[in-house]
Amino acid sequence: MARKKIIAGNWKMNMTPSEAVELVNTLKSLVVTEEADVVFCVPAIDIIPVVEAAKGSNIQVGAENMYFEEKGAYTGEISPNMLTDAGVKYVVLGHSERREYFAETNETVNKKMLKAFEHGLTPIMCCGETLEQREQGVTMDFIRQQVKVGFQNVTADQAKTAVIAYEPIWAIGTGKTATTEQAQEVCKAIRECIAEVYDEATAEAIRIQYGGSVNAATAPELFAQPDIDGGLVGGASLKPDFGKIVNWK
Ligand SMILES: O=C[C@H](O)COP(=O)(O)O
C-alpha cells in the first residue's frame, strides 16, 4: 500500500499571531493537494488563530513541542491535552534545536512520544547527525540510537501512525540540502531499523520525511525517492514558495 506523503512546515520561532493569520490566508488556497497531508507546525501562541484561519482548508495544524505531563507546576510548558483541545493533530518532538538549546534527550523525547500517542497526537520525531558524526562514519549508529530510544514502549500499532523526520543537522538552515542519494540512504536505513525493532508491516506503514533546506527546486526529486515520504520544511515554509512545495508534482 502506498504511503500518503506528509509535508510539514516548521515555522520555528517566527510569525506573530497576526503575521501567522496572514500567511495562512495567503497559502490556504494553494493547499488543495489530495496527495499529501499538509501540516503547519507553529509556535504555541499562534496555534489558536492558525486553527481558526485554516478552517475549511486542507491545512492541518501541529505544535513544535509539548511537555510530557497533562498539568501541574511546570511553568512555561504546554500539555498534550491543551494541544488537542485547541485543535492540534501533530506535534514535532526532539527537533535538533530543542536537543541543542533546550537539553532534550532521547529519554525525554521518548516520554513525550508516549504522551503524544496517549492523547491521539501524531508525533513527528526528529533525528539526524552532525557534520562531525557524518565525517566520522557514525551517522547510522547515532540515528539508530535516537530512533530506538525514542520509540521505546511505543506499540507497533502506534508506530505505524508515527512520522520520523530525518534532518541532518548540517543541512538545517544552511542552504546545503543533503543530496537525494544521502537523504534516501538514511531514510531507507531508518525504515530498516523500524523493521528490526517491530516488523516489516510497521516499517512499510511509518512515514519518514527528509528535512534540511528543502525548497521548491529540491522537493520534487527528494519526494520521488522510495523511502522519503515528504518533508519537514523550515525556512521555505514561511514563504509563498511553500505552496509550490506542497504541489511538488
Ligand atoms: O524543521 C525543519 C528543519 O529544521 C529544516 O529547516 P530549514 O528548511 O530551514 O533548513
The ligand as an ORCA input file, in Angstrom:
! r2SCAN-3c Opt
* xyz 0 1
  O      12.320     21.514     10.912
  C      12.803     21.956      9.873
  C      14.222     21.863      9.666
  O      14.945     22.227     10.780
  C      14.719     22.389      8.367
  O      14.874     23.782      8.380
  P      15.304     24.509      7.008
  O      14.348     24.040      5.971
  O      15.212     25.965      7.299
  O      16.703     24.044      6.718
*
